Amino acid sequence: MKKITITLLFLLSALLSFAQNSAEHNHDDKCEHHDHKHHKDTGSEHGAHFHVNDFGFANGMVYNLGENSAAWGMHLHYVRGVNKYLGVGIGYESVLGEHFHQTFTGFVRYKFFKHFVLNAGPGITIPNEENPEYEFVSHFELSTVFELGKFHLGPMVGYGLGHEQHFTVGVHLGYGF
């Protein structure tokens, strides 16, 4: 389990570095005819909007790797944007069914390649009948978002790492303001 965590953190770090460099490079190459100060002030880049606040909801099927079972799950989150790429937030996850659990997370959001969003961070799972103690976990979620005014919508995949590992595949819906 320790090797998986270290590998995921390494891959996340490499992905964030690559994405940031690509975004900056593409912005500099394609925006010669634009006033760069305008982009920084408004947070927009070629139609992608920067919302300081964001409420999001994701739901989908959760596959538990250890138990080889599937259940319905959902995530709620609030993110406060730091700039057009980074944000910090809090989240709640609930997986229904036989392996029911509830988790609260703190995370960092990173937007890259215009339509992709990565949320990653630590969390704590609330005790229940199956797991009577609090558990520290990690949560990763990648979504592709398409904006419809102040709303954004798209597919998502998630990965939860704790005493159980699970993958989620579903749909993300958010509201930015």
C-alpha positions in Angstrom: 0.0 0.0 0.0 2.9 2.4 0.8 4.3 1.8 -2.7 1.0 2.6 -4.3 0.7 5.9 -2.3 4.2 7.0 -3.2 3.7 6.1 -6.9 0.4 8.0 -7.0 2.0 11.1 -5.3 4.9 11.0 -7.8 2.6 10.7 -10.8 0.4 13.5 -9.5 3.4 15.8 -9.0 4.7 15.0 -12.5 1.2 15.5 -14.1 0.8 18.9 -12.3 4.2 20.1 -13.4 3.7 19.0 -17.0 0.2 20.5 -17.1 1.3 23.9 -15.7 4.2 24.2 -18.1 2.0 23.2 -21.1 -0.7 25.7 -20.1 1.7 28.5 -19.7 3.5 27.6 -23.0 0.2 27.4 -25.0 -1.0 30.6 -23.5 2.1 32.5 -24.5 2.1 31.0 -28.0 -1.5 31.6 -28.9 -2.2 35.0 -27.3 0.1 37.3 -29.1 -2.9 39.4 -30.3 -4.4 39.6 -26.8 -3.6 41.9 -23.9 -2.1 39.5 -21.3 -3.1 41.8 -18.5 -6.8 41.3 -19.5 -6.4 37.6 -19.1 -4.9 37.9 -15.6 -7.5 40.3 -14.4 -10.6 38.5 -15.7 -9.2 35.0 -15.3 -10.5 34.0 -18.7 -8.3 32.2 -21.2 -9.9 31.6 -24.7 -13.4 31.2 -23.3 -12.6 29.2 -20.1 -14.0 31.1 -17.2 -12.6 31.5 -13.7 -15.1 31.3 -10.9 -13.9 32.2 -7.4 -16.5 29.9 -5.8 -17.6 26.5 -7.0 -20.2 24.0 -5.7 -20.0 20.6 -7.3 -21.8 17.3 -7.2 -20.7 14.0 -8.7 -22.4 10.6 -8.7 -21.7 7.2 -10.2 -20.8 3.6 -9.7 -18.1 2.8 -7.1 -16.1 -0.4 -7.6 -14.5 -1.8 -4.4 -11.3 -3.5 -5.4 -10.9 -5.6 -2.2 -14.5 -7.0 -2.2 -15.0 -7.1 -6.0 -18.3 -5.4 -5.6 -20.0 -2.2 -6.9 -22.3 0.3 -5.3 -23.7 3.8 -5.9 -21.8 6.7 -4.6 -21.8 10.5 -4.6 -19.5 13.4 -3.8 -20.3 17.0 -2.9 -17.7 19.7 -2.7 -17.1 23.4 -2.3 -13.9 25.0 -3.8 -12.5 28.5 -3.4 -10.4 29.5 -6.3 -6.9 30.9 -5.7 -6.4 31.7 -9.3 -7.6 30.3 -12.7 -5.6 27.1 -12.2 -5.6 26.4 -8.4 -8.3 26.2 -5.7 -8.7 24.7 -2.2 -11.8 23.0 -1.0 -13.7 20.7 1.2 -15.7 17.6 0.2 -18.0 14.9 1.3 -18.3 11.4 -0.1 -20.9 8.8 0.6 -20.8 5.2 -0.8 -24.1 3.4 -0.4 -24.7 -0.3 -0.2 -23.0 -3.2 1.7 -19.7 -1.2 2.3 -21.4 2.1 3.2 -19.0 4.8 4.3 -18.9 8.6 4.7 -15.7 10.6 4.2 -14.9 14.2 4.6 -11.9 15.6 2.6 -9.8 18.7 2.2 -8.3 19.0 -1.2 -6.5 21.0 -3.8 -8.1 21.5 -7.2 -6.0 21.9 -10.3 -7.4 22.9 -13.7 -5.3 22.1 -16.8 -5.7 21.7 -20.5 -8.8 24.0 -20.4 -11.4 21.3 -19.7 -9.7 19.0 -17.2 -9.9 19.3 -13.4 -8.0 17.3 -10.8 -9.0 17.2 -7.1 -6.7 15.5 -4.7 -6.3 15.4 -1.0 -6.5 13.7 2.4 -9.7 12.8 4.2 -11.2 11.1 7.2 -13.8 8.3 7.1 -16.4 8.3 9.8 -16.7 5.1 11.9 -19.6 2.7 11.2 -20.6 -0.9 12.0 -18.1 -2.3 9.5 -15.2 0.0 10.4 -15.6 1.2 14.0 -12.6 3.6 14.0 -11.8 6.9 12.2 -9.6 6.2 9.2 -7.3 8.6 7.3 -7.7 8.2 3.5 -6.6 9.8 0.2 -9.0 10.8 -2.5 -8.3 11.7 -6.2 -10.9 12.8 -8.8 -10.3 13.7 -12.4 -13.1 15.2 -14.4 -13.6 16.7 -17.9 -15.8 19.8 -17.6 -17.7 21.6 -20.3 -19.2 25.0 -19.4 -22.8 26.0 -19.9 -23.0 29.5 -18.5 -22.2 29.3 -14.8 -22.8 25.5 -14.8 -20.2 22.9 -15.8 -20.9 19.3 -16.6 -18.8 16.2 -17.6 -17.6 12.7 -16.9 -15.4 11.9 -13.9 -13.3 9.1 -12.5 -12.2 8.9 -8.9 -9.9 6.8 -6.7 -10.1 6.3 -3.0 -7.2 4.9 -1.0 -7.7 3.7 2.6 -8.1 0.3 4.2 -10.2 -0.4 1.0 -9.5 0.9 -2.4 -12.2 1.9 -4.8 -12.7 3.5 -8.2 -15.6 5.7 -9.2 -16.9 6.4 -12.7 -19.7 8.9 -13.0 -20.9 12.4 -14.0 -19.8 15.7 -12.4 -22.1 18.8 -12.3 -21.0 22.1 -10.8 -22.0 25.7 -10.4 -19.5 28.5 -10.4 -20.0 32.0 -9.2 
